[in-house]
C-alpha cells in the first residue's frame, strides 16, 4: 500500500490536527520520499515509518511537537539536518538498519538539543573503531546509544516501570484487612468463651454426680443404722446441755 493512502486510512475520519500518534510501518514510498504528511499534523508527537523504503527526509513536514521518530529499516544514508529544522524537539530517534556509515552522517544531529536516545544498531557506522565513544563525544546531549549509556547501563523501559508500580500498589484495601482481623479476633473470643462454658458445665456435672452419690449412700444404709446415728446425735446434744447446767 502506498504511504499516502495508508496515512489517509490511519486518520479514521479525524482531521490531521487531532492526531498525536501515527504508525505507517511497512507501506511503500513511491520515490523514497515522505508522502501524505503535511504541516497540518501539528499535534503529532509519535511517528513510526519503519520499512517504508525511505531514502530521504527532505519532504518531511514541520512537526513541532514530535518527540519520538521511528525510521528503522529504511535506506537513509545522511542529510539528517532536516530533522533539526522540522522536528526540533525530538528526544528519541531510531535509525537502526539504515545506510549510515560515517560519523559525518550523524553530525547534523548536534542541533537536536533535546535528543536523549539514538539508535544506530545494524548500521555500518557501528563497525567503526571506538564507535560508541566517538558518538557520545560528537553528540554530548545523547544519554543512550543503541539502548545503553556510556557506562553500559540499559535504558529504562517505561512500560516495565508502569507494571512495577501496579504490582507495588496491588493488595486488598485497608478496610478489607481490618475486617479480616476483626473476624479473627471474634472467632478467638468465641472459642475461648465456648471453652470456659464447657469447663463450667463439666465441673457442675461432676459436683451434681457427687451429691447424688452421697444421697444414694444415705439411702442405701439400713434404717436401724440411720436410727442409731440419730440417737447418738441426740444424746450428744443432751450431754452438752447438762454440762451447761453444771456451769
C-alpha positions in Angstrom: 0.0 0.0 0.0 1.2 3.5 -0.8 2.2 5.7 2.1 -0.2 8.4 1.1 -3.2 6.0 1.1 -2.1 4.4 4.3 -2.0 7.8 6.1 -5.4 8.5 4.8 -6.7 5.3 6.3 -5.0 5.9 9.6 -6.8 9.1 10.1 -10.1 7.3 10.5 -12.2 10.3 9.8 -10.1 12.5 12.0 -8.5 15.7 10.9 -4.7 15.7 10.9 -4.7 18.3 13.7 -6.3 15.7 16.0 -3.7 13.0 15.6 -1.0 12.6 18.2 0.4 9.2 17.1 0.8 7.8 13.6 2.1 4.4 12.5 2.5 3.6 8.8 5.0 0.8 9.0 5.6 -1.5 6.0 3.8 0.7 3.5 5.6 1.9 0.4 7.0 5.3 -0.6 7.0 5.5 -4.4 10.1 7.6 -4.8 11.9 7.2 -1.4 10.3 10.4 -0.1 7.8 11.1 2.7 4.3 11.3 1.2 1.0 12.2 2.6 2.3 14.0 5.7 1.6 17.8 5.8 2.1 20.7 8.2 -1.5 20.1 9.4 -0.2 17.3 11.7 0.9 19.9 14.1 -0.1 17.9 17.2 1.8 14.8 16.2 4.1 13.5 19.0 5.0 10.0 17.8 5.6 8.9 14.2 6.7 5.5 13.0 7.8 4.9 9.4 9.5 1.5 9.7 10.4 -0.3 6.5 8.7 2.1 4.0 11.6 2.4 1.6 12.7 6.0 2.6 16.0 7.2 1.3 15.4 10.9 2.0 13.8 13.1 4.6 13.8 16.3 2.5 10.0 16.3 2.2 9.3 15.8 5.9 6.8 18.5 7.0 7.2 20.7 10.1 6.2 18.7 13.1 6.9 21.0 16.1 5.6 18.6 18.8 7.2 15.4 17.5 9.1 13.7 20.3 9.7 10.2 19.0 10.6 9.2 15.5 11.0 5.6 14.3 12.8 5.3 10.9 14.4 1.8 11.2 15.0 -0.5 8.2 15.0 2.2 5.5 17.7 3.4 3.1 18.6 6.7 4.7 22.3 7.5 4.4 22.6 11.1 5.6 21.2 14.6 5.1 19.8 14.5 8.6 19.9 18.2 9.0 16.2 18.3 8.0 15.3 16.7 11.4 16.7 19.6 13.4 14.9 22.0 11.2 11.5 20.2 11.0 11.4 18.3 14.4 13.5 20.4 16.8 12.1 18.8 19.9 12.9 15.2 19.2 14.0 13.2 22.2 14.1 9.7 20.7 15.4 8.8 17.2 15.7 5.3 15.8 17.8 5.0 12.6 18.7 1.3 13.0 19.0 -0.8 9.9 19.8 2.2 7.6 22.8 3.0 5.4 24.6 5.3 7.8 28.4 4.6 7.6 30.4 7.6 8.9 30.3 9.9 11.9 29.8 12.8 9.5 26.4 11.3 8.6 25.2 11.9 12.1 27.0 15.2 12.8 23.9 17.1 11.8 22.1 15.7 14.9 24.2 18.0 17.0 21.4 20.6 16.5 18.8 18.3 18.1 19.4 19.7 21.6 16.7 17.7 23.2 17.8 14.3 21.8 18.4 11.8 24.6 18.2 8.4 22.9 19.7 7.5 19.5 19.6 4.0 17.9 22.1 3.2 15.1 22.0 -0.6 15.6 22.7 -2.6 12.5 24.1 0.4 10.6 27.6 0.2 9.1 28.8 3.0 11.4 28.7 0.6 14.4 31.7 -1.3 13.0 34.0 1.8 13.3 36.7 1.6 15.9 35.6 3.3 19.2 32.2 3.9 17.7 30.4 4.4 20.9 33.0 6.7 22.4 33.1 8.8 19.2 29.3 9.2 19.0 28.9 10.2 22.7 31.7 12.8 22.2 30.1 14.1 19.0 26.6 14.2 20.5 27.0 15.1 24.2 23.3 15.6 24.7 22.6 11.9 24.0 22.3 9.7 27.1 21.5 6.4 25.5 23.1 5.0 22.3 21.7 1.7 21.0 19.8 1.3 24.3 22.8 1.8 26.7 24.5 4.7 28.3 28.3 5.3 28.4 28.6 3.0 31.4 26.7 0.2 29.6 23.6 0.7 31.8 20.4 -0.2 29.9 17.9 2.4 29.1 14.8 2.2 31.4 11.7 0.6 30.0 8.8 2.9 30.7 6.2 0.1 30.3 8.1 -2.1 32.8 8.2 0.8 35.2 4.4 1.1 35.0 3.9 -2.6 35.7 6.1 -2.4 38.8 4.0 0.5 40.1 0.9 -1.5 39.6 2.3 -4.5 41.4 3.5 -2.3 44.3 0.0 -0.9 44.6 -1.6 -4.3 44.5 -3.3 -5.8 47.5 -6.5 -5.7 49.4 -7.8 -2.4 50.7 -7.0 -1.4 54.3 -10.7 -1.7 55.2 -10.7 -5.3 53.9 -7.7 -6.2 56.0 -9.3 -4.6 59.1 -12.4 -6.7 58.6 -10.4 -9.9 58.4 -8.5 -9.0 61.6 -11.8 -8.3 63.4 -13.3 -11.6 62.3 -10.3 -13.5 63.5 -10.5 -11.8 66.9 -14.2 -12.6 67.2 -13.5 -16.2 66.4 -10.8 -16.4 69.0 -13.1 -14.8 71.7 -15.9 -17.1 70.7 -13.7 -20.2 71.0 -12.4 -19.1 74.5 -16.0 -18.4 75.6 -17.0 -21.9 74.5 -14.1 -23.5 76.3 -15.0 -21.6 79.6 -18.7 -22.6 79.3 -17.9 -26.2 78.6 -15.5 -26.3 81.5 -18.1 -24.8 83.9 -20.7 -27.3 82.7 -18.4 -30.2 83.2 -17.5 -29.1 86.7 -21.1 -28.6 87.6 -22.0 -32.0 86.3 -19.3 -33.6 88.4 -20.5 -31.8 91.5 -24.1 -32.9 90.9 -22.9 -36.5 90.4 -21.0 -36.4 93.8 -24.1 -35.0 95.5 -26.3 -37.7 94.0 -23.8 -40.3 95.0 -23.8 -39.1 98.7 -27.6 -39.2 98.8 -27.6 -42.7 97.4 -25.2 -43.8 100.1 -27.5 -42.4 102.8 -30.5 -44.2 101.2 -28.6 -47.5 101.0 -27.8 -47.5 104.8 -30.2 -49.7 106.9 -32.9 -47.9 108.8 -31.5 -49.2 112.1 -28.1 -47.8 111.4 -29.6 -44.4 110.5 -31.7 -44.5 113.7 -28.7 -45.3 115.8 -26.9 -42.4 114.3 -29.7 -40.1 115.1 -29.9 -41.5 118.7 -26.2 -40.8 119.3 -26.6 -37.3 117.9 -29.5 -36.6 120.3 -27.5 -38.0 123.3 -24.6 -35.9 122.4 -26.8 -32.8 122.3 -28.2 -33.7 125.8 -24.7 -34.1 127.3 -23.9 -30.7 126.0 -26.9 -29.3 127.8 -26.0 -31.0 131.1 -22.6 -29.5 131.0 -24.0 -26.1 130.6 -26.3 -26.6 133.6 -23.4 -27.6 135.9 -21.6 -24.4 135.0 
